[in-house]
Structures are given as structure tokens and as C-alpha cells.
């Protein structure tokens, strides 16, 4: 038998569906087609100028031309701890922070540090595409807990308890949510946290969208709502969404001392320190005011209301109003099996392909997030493109018979 060229572990990973859709949209646009992409989850604003200026200055400083501690610059770790207290009320020590190459590395390292082979992780669905892959790479088993629009895409304690087994090690919790924009209310955050403490279940809570909430809604940090959870909780966050810094690749994980030490040890072999110029930029970001995110939030809120209205006017599309992040997650199930321009789309993958081909609009199908029959659209794009893109898609979908 011929030797396997790519390991089964890596060969089994699925490509990031969101990045794949974004890449295809950009390739078609480069080829001259007027494609409008709703796939990528990144702010369409430039990184604020004071942050860029800090990076330029850092690039000229010889201190940043050398290796630095694998767990992060001490100044940045301290600033992240201070920012966490300021923004969520969670008091942590700088020594509990590990600075990572973006939120994705923080997610992977959290699972790699906590999981042994066969450990189960409860994963409310729809879920961000990277979560199950990171769990599997770490030797764990993702156990989806499926929600839908009837509950506002919120998983309750009863659902989580029904999915719990003796092998359950952790819960992945994300609020505000990618891909749905759902925000868990404070009473449910507390109830889930107390359930996790009662059963000795770790919680990895992804707070990357903490500042992007609307309609007076508040995103509550679970270890703040349930202080007893702190010893079995990992908080994942980063600068990407709050400060429009997706390309700078700076995230972090905050965890109990033993987990932090183990994760830093892993990172010392995996990647060593995050690029120092990016760390200095992140230091300026988390130490500075939140004026820029307030401006972005105002624009996102306007686009959120626009996209919900436009989608709601399309027959066969049901769209709950998101309360956070910058995504909508409409159901398109009533359109499946209907004919559009001579083709019957039996799945949301098929329907997304039709929308790209005939409306020249790129969306991500729900299969990528563990729930077929839906689309995810990011409204982190210009107002004009948003209106034109959804109108084009709506005109096509109205042809369904």
C-alpha cells in the first residue's frame, strides 16, 4: 500500500467555508464580474490611525526586531487584563493572559490544552466553522446542540443537559454569536454557567464580538455572572472585530494559572511570540478609547436594520433580527426544492451556488455552520453594496416556483 502523503488528521480538515466563499467572490470580481460578497466576517473600516501610528513607530524600534516572550509582551498582557476589567468587569491577572496569533489560535490552544482523546465538547449550532475543526484536531469530539430561529438561536440548559454524557469535558459558548448574531440574555448566561459549575464542565467562552451589540442589549461575560466558574473557564478574545484589525492577527486567551502555563508552553513550540509590531499596535488599541468601535457600531446598526428589512420582504426567507455581531442568519428552507431558472436547489449549498451564478451575490450556506437550510450574510460591507446585493438576490429568489 502506498504511504499516505497527508496525514489523516490534517487531511480530514475542511477548508474554512467563509474564507472559501470570500476568495471565490474576490476571484470572480477580479475576472470582471460585479460580484458582491456577504461572506467575510471582517469590518470594512480601516484600522484607526492612532493604532497604525503605534505600529509604524514600533517597526522602527530595534527592541521589536528580536524574539520576545512566547506568551506575549508583558505590557500587552497587563493591558489586556486591564481592558478585560474595564469592558466586562472580569478581574484577572496579567499572568493569566496568553497573546496568540489571532482568535483562531486562541481557540485551538484552549482545546489542545484541555482535551484528551475522546473528550466531548458541547457545541451549540449554528456554530462558527472553525470550532469543530479545532476540537477534532485537539483529539476531542464535537457534540452539536442544534438551535433554530424559533428560540432565537439560543441553547437552553435543558438542551445542554440532554446532550451531556460522562465524556463531556467542555462547552463552547459564543455570545454575541457568529453566525447568527444572537446574544444570550443575562439570566440565561448565569443559568448555563451554574449548570457548568454543577457538573464540572469547562466553558470556553468566545467574546470577540463583545462590543458589537444593539438595541440596548448587553453582552455578559459568563465568569462575571458566575464567579465560581473562573477556575474552569477560558475566555477567548482579540482586537480583530472591535478595532477593525483582522489582518494584524492578535488575539488572546485568559485562563486559570495551570492552563495558562500549559498553553504558553505549547505556543513556545508552535509559533513563539506574535509579531511584535502587531503586539505594539494591539497595545495601543486595548489601552485607548473605544471611540472607533462606537462609530463602527452605529454604521453596523444602520446596516443591520436595512438588511433585515430587505430580507424580510423576500418570500420564503425568514430572518430573526440579530442583536449582536454583524451577521444575519435567515432561513431559506421554504425555497428548497423549488425551481429557479431551470434548476431545483435541494440544499442551501445548491441555492447559494444559484445565487452566486445568477445574482452574482456570494453568501455562505448553513451547512458550513452545522444547520442546513440557512444562509449567513455579513453586513460588514458598504451600505450601497448591501442594498444592491440583497435586492439582486431577492429578485432572483422571487422567481422560485
C-alpha positions in Angstrom: 0.0 0.0 0.0 1.3 3.4 -0.9 2.3 5.6 2.0 -0.2 8.3 2.9 1.2 11.7 1.8 -1.0 13.8 4.0 -1.9 12.6 7.5 -5.5 11.5 8.2 -5.6 14.1 10.9 -4.9 17.1 8.6 -6.5 15.5 5.5 -9.8 15.4 7.4 -9.9 19.1 8.0 -12.5 21.0 5.9 -11.5 24.3 4.3 -12.9 27.4 6.0 -16.2 27.8 4.2 -16.4 31.5 4.9 -12.9 32.2 3.6 -13.5 30.0 0.6 -16.7 31.9 -0.3 -14.8 35.2 0.1 -11.9 34.0 -2.0 -14.3 32.9 -4.8 -16.2 36.2 -4.7 -12.9 38.1 -5.0 -11.7 35.9 -7.8 -14.9 36.5 -9.8 -14.7 40.2 -9.1 -11.1 40.2 -10.4 -12.3 38.5 -13.5 -14.6 41.4 -14.2 -17.9 40.1 -12.8 -19.8 42.5 -10.4 -20.0 40.1 -7.5 -21.0 41.4 -4.1 -19.7 39.3 -1.3 -21.5 38.8 2.0 -19.1 36.0 3.1 -16.2 37.5 5.0 -16.7 38.4 8.7 -14.5 41.4 8.9 -15.2 45.1 9.4 -14.9 47.1 6.2 -13.3 50.1 8.1 -9.6 50.9 8.2 -7.7 50.3 11.4 -7.9 53.5 13.4 -5.0 55.9 12.7 -3.5 56.0 16.2 -3.1 52.2 16.2 -1.4 52.3 12.8 0.9 55.1 14.0 1.9 53.0 17.0 2.8 50.2 14.6 4.9 52.4 12.4 6.8 53.6 15.5 7.2 50.1 16.7 8.6 48.9 13.4 11.5 51.4 13.8 12.3 50.4 17.4 15.1 47.7 17.5 13.5 46.2 20.6 10.8 44.8 18.3 13.3 43.2 15.9 14.0 40.3 18.3 12.3 37.4 19.9 10.0 38.3 22.8 8.3 36.1 25.4 6.2 33.4 23.8 3.1 34.3 26.0 3.2 37.9 24.8 4.8 41.2 25.6 4.4 41.8 29.4 3.0 45.3 28.7 0.3 43.9 26.4 -0.6 41.1 28.8 -1.1 43.7 31.5 -3.1 45.9 29.2 -5.4 43.0 28.2 -6.0 42.3 31.9 -6.9 46.0 32.5 -9.1 46.1 29.3 -10.9 43.0 30.5 -11.8 44.5 33.8 -12.8 47.8 32.1 -15.0 46.2 29.5 -16.6 43.2 31.1 -15.9 43.5 34.8 -13.8 40.4 34.9 -10.8 40.8 37.2 -7.8 38.8 36.0 -4.0 38.9 36.4 -1.6 39.7 33.5 -0.1 36.3 34.2 -3.4 34.6 33.1 -3.2 36.1 29.6 -1.6 34.4 26.6 -1.3 36.5 23.5 -2.0 34.5 20.3 -1.9 34.8 16.6 -5.5 35.9 16.3 -8.6 34.4 17.9 -8.3 31.2 15.9 -5.0 30.2 17.6 -6.6 31.1 21.0 -9.5 28.8 20.2 -7.3 25.9 19.1 -4.9 26.3 22.0 -7.7 26.3 24.5 -9.0 22.9 23.2 -5.5 21.5 22.7 -4.6 22.4 26.3 -7.8 21.0 27.9 -8.8 18.0 25.8 -7.7 14.4 25.9 -8.7 11.9 23.1 -12.4 11.2 23.2 -13.3 14.1 25.4 -16.6 15.7 24.2 -17.3 19.4 23.7 -20.9 20.6 23.6 -21.2 22.9 20.6 -24.4 25.0 20.2 -25.3 25.1 16.5 -25.2 27.1 14.3 -21.5 27.4 15.1 -18.5 29.2 13.7 -16.9 26.9 11.1 -13.5 26.7 13.0 -14.9 25.4 16.3 -15.5 21.7 15.3 -12.3 21.5 13.3 -10.2 22.8 16.3 -12.0 20.4 18.6 -11.2 17.4 16.3 -7.6 18.5 15.8 -7.2 18.5 19.6 -8.5 14.9 19.8 -11.9 15.9 21.0 -15.4 15.1 19.8 -17.7 17.9 18.9 -21.3 17.3 20.0 -23.7 19.7 18.3 -26.6 21.1 20.2 -28.9 22.4 17.5 -30.9 25.5 17.8 -33.1 27.4 15.3 -34.9 30.6 14.7 -37.8 29.6 17.0 -35.6 30.1 20.0 -33.6 33.0 18.6 -30.7 30.5 18.1 -30.3 30.2 21.9 -29.4 26.9 23.6 -31.1 26.3 26.9 -29.9 24.4 30.0 -32.3 21.6 29.2 -30.8 21.1 25.7 -27.3 21.1 27.1 -28.2 18.7 29.8 -29.8 16.3 27.3 -26.5 16.3 25.3 -24.2 15.8 28.4 -22.6 12.4 28.8 -19.9 11.1 31.2 -17.4 12.1 28.5 -18.4 15.8 28.4 -15.4 17.9 29.2 -16.3 21.4 27.9 -18.9 23.7 26.5 -18.1 26.2 23.7 -20.1 29.3 24.3 -20.2 32.3 21.9 -22.2 35.4 22.6 -22.7 37.6 20.6 -22.7 34.8 18.1 -21.1 34.1 14.8 -23.0 33.2 12.6 -26.4 34.2 14.0 -25.9 37.5 15.8 -27.7 36.1 18.8 -26.9 37.5 22.2 -27.7 35.4 25.3 -29.6 37.4 28.0 -28.0 37.7 31.4 -30.3 35.3 33.1 -29.5 32.5 30.6 -25.8 33.2 30.8 -26.0 32.8 34.5 -28.1 29.6 34.3 -25.7 28.0 31.9 -22.7 29.0 34.0 -24.2 27.5 37.1 -25.1 24.3 35.3 -21.5 24.0 34.1 -20.2 24.5 37.6 -22.6 21.9 39.0 -21.4 19.3 36.5 -17.7 20.2 36.5 -17.8 21.2 32.8 -15.2 23.7 31.4 -16.5 26.6 29.5 -14.6 28.2 26.6 -16.3 31.5 26.0 -15.6 33.4 22.8 -16.1 37.1 23.5 -14.7 38.5 20.2 -17.9 40.5 19.4 -18.4 41.8 22.9 -18.7 45.5 21.8 -21.0 44.9 18.8 -24.4 44.8 20.5 -27.6 46.8 19.6 -31.0 47.9 20.9 -29.7 48.4 24.4 -28.7 44.7 24.7 -25.7 43.9 27.0 -23.2 41.0 26.4 -22.5 39.4 29.8 -19.2 37.6 30.4 -20.0 34.2 32.0 -17.3 34.2 34.7 -18.6 37.6 35.8 -22.2 36.3 36.0 -21.0 33.1 37.8 -17.7 33.9 39.7 -17.3 30.3 40.8 -16.8 29.3 37.1 -13.5 31.2 36.9 -11.4 28.1 37.8 -12.9 26.1 34.9 -13.2 28.8 32.3 -11.2 30.1 29.3 -12.1 33.4 27.8 -11.1 34.0 24.1 -11.0 37.4 22.6 -8.9 39.7 20.3 -8.6 43.0 18.6 -9.9 41.9 15.1 -13.6 42.9 15.3 -13.5 45.7 17.9 -10.7 47.7 16.2 -11.0 46.5 12.6 -7.7 44.6 12.9 -8.4 41.3 11.3 -5.2 41.3 9.3 -3.0 42.2 12.3 -3.5 38.7 13.9 -3.6 39.4 17.6 -5.9 37.5 20.0 -5.6 36.1 23.5 -6.9 33.5 25.9 -7.4 34.1 29.6 -7.4 31.1 31.8 -6.5 29.7 35.2 -2.8 29.7 36.0 -2.1 26.0 35.2 -3.9 26.2 31.9 -2.2 29.4 31.0 1.2 27.9 31.8 0.5 24.8 29.6 -0.9 26.9 26.7 2.2 29.2 26.8 4.4 26.1 26.7 2.5 24.8 23.7 2.8 28.2 22.0 6.6 28.3 22.7 6.9 25.3 20.3 4.1 26.1 17.9 4.7 29.7 17.0 6.7 31.5 19.7 5.8 35.2 20.1 3.2 37.0 18.0 4.8 39.6 15.6 6.0 42.4 17.9 4.7 45.2 15.6 1.2 43.7 15.8 1.5 43.4 19.5 2.5 47.0 19.9 -0.5 48.0 17.7 -2.7 45.9 19.9 -1.3 47.6 23.0 -2.3 50.9 21.6 -5.8 49.6 20.7 -6.7 48.0 24.0 -5.2 50.9 26.0 -7.0 53.5 24.1 -10.6 54.8 23.9 -13.5 53.0 22.3 -14.5 55.9 20.1 -13.7 53.9 16.8 -15.9 51.0 17.8 -18.7 53.3 18.7 -18.6 54.8 15.2 -18.5 51.3 13.6 -21.3 50.1 15.8 -23.5 52.9 14.6 -22.8 52.0 11.0 -23.4 48.3 11.6 -26.7 49.0 13.4 -27.9 51.0 10.4 -26.9 48.2 8.0 -28.5 45.6 10.3 -31.9 47.3 10.1 -31.6 47.7 6.4 -30.6 44.1 5.7 -33.3 42.7 8.0 -36.0 44.8 6.2 -34.8 43.8 2.7 -34.6 40.1 3.5 -37.9 40.1 5.3 -39.5 41.3 2.1 -38.4 38.2 0.1 -41.0 35.4 0.0 -39.6 32.2 1.6 -37.0 33.9 3.7 -37.4 34.2 7.4 -34.9 36.3 9.3 -34.8 36.9 13.0 -33.4 40.4 14.0 -29.8 39.8 15.3 -28.8 41.7 18.5 -25.1 41.5 18.1 -22.0 40.9 15.8 -22.5 41.8 12.1 -24.4 38.8 10.7 -27.9 37.8 9.8 -28.8 34.1 9.6 -32.0 33.8 7.6 -33.9 30.5 7.0 -34.3 29.7 3.3 -35.9 26.3 3.9 -39.2 27.2 2.1 -37.3 27.8 -1.1 -35.5 24.5 -1.2 -36.9 22.1 -3.9 -38.4 24.9 -5.9 -37.3 25.7 -9.5 -35.3 28.8 -10.2 -34.1 29.4 -13.8 -34.5 25.7 -14.7 -32.7 24.3 -11.6 -34.1 22.9 -8.4 -31.9 23.7 -5.4 -32.4 20.8 -3.0 -30.0 22.2 -0.4 -28.8 25.6 0.8 -25.4 24.8 -0.8 -27.2 24.4 -4.1 -29.2 27.6 -3.6 -26.1 29.6 -2.6 -24.5 28.4 -5.9 -27.5 29.6 -7.8 -27.4 33.0 -6.1 -23.7 33.4 -7.0 -24.2 32.3 -10.6 -27.4 34.2 -11.4 -27.5 37.1 -9.0 -23.7 37.5 -8.6 -24.0 37.6 -4.9 -21.9 35.5 -2.5 -23.4 34.1 0.7 -22.3 31.2 2.9 -24.8 28.3 3.2 -25.9 26.9 6.5 -24.2 23.6 6.0 -20.9 25.3 6.9 -22.3 26.2 10.3 -23.9 22.8 11.1 -27.5 23.7 10.2 -28.6 23.2 6.6 -31.4 25.4 5.2 -29.9 28.8 6.1 -27.7 31.5 4.7 -25.2 33.6 6.6 -24.7 37.1 5.3 -22.3 39.5 6.8 -23.4 43.1 6.8 -19.9 44.4 7.3 -19.8 46.0 3.8 -20.7 49.3 2.3 -24.3 50.5 2.5 -24.7 50.7 -1.3 -23.3 47.2 -1.9 -25.5 45.8 0.8 -28.7 47.2 -0.7 -27.8 46.3 -4.2 -26.7 42.8 -3.3 -29.7 41.8 -1.3 -32.0 43.4 -3.9 -30.3 41.3 -6.6 -30.7 38.1 -4.5 -34.3 38.9 -3.7 -35.2 39.5 -7.4 -33.8 36.0 -8.2 -35.4 34.2 -5.3 -38.8 35.7 -6.2 -38.6 33.6 -9.3 -38.8 30.4 -7.3 -41.8 28.2 -8.3 
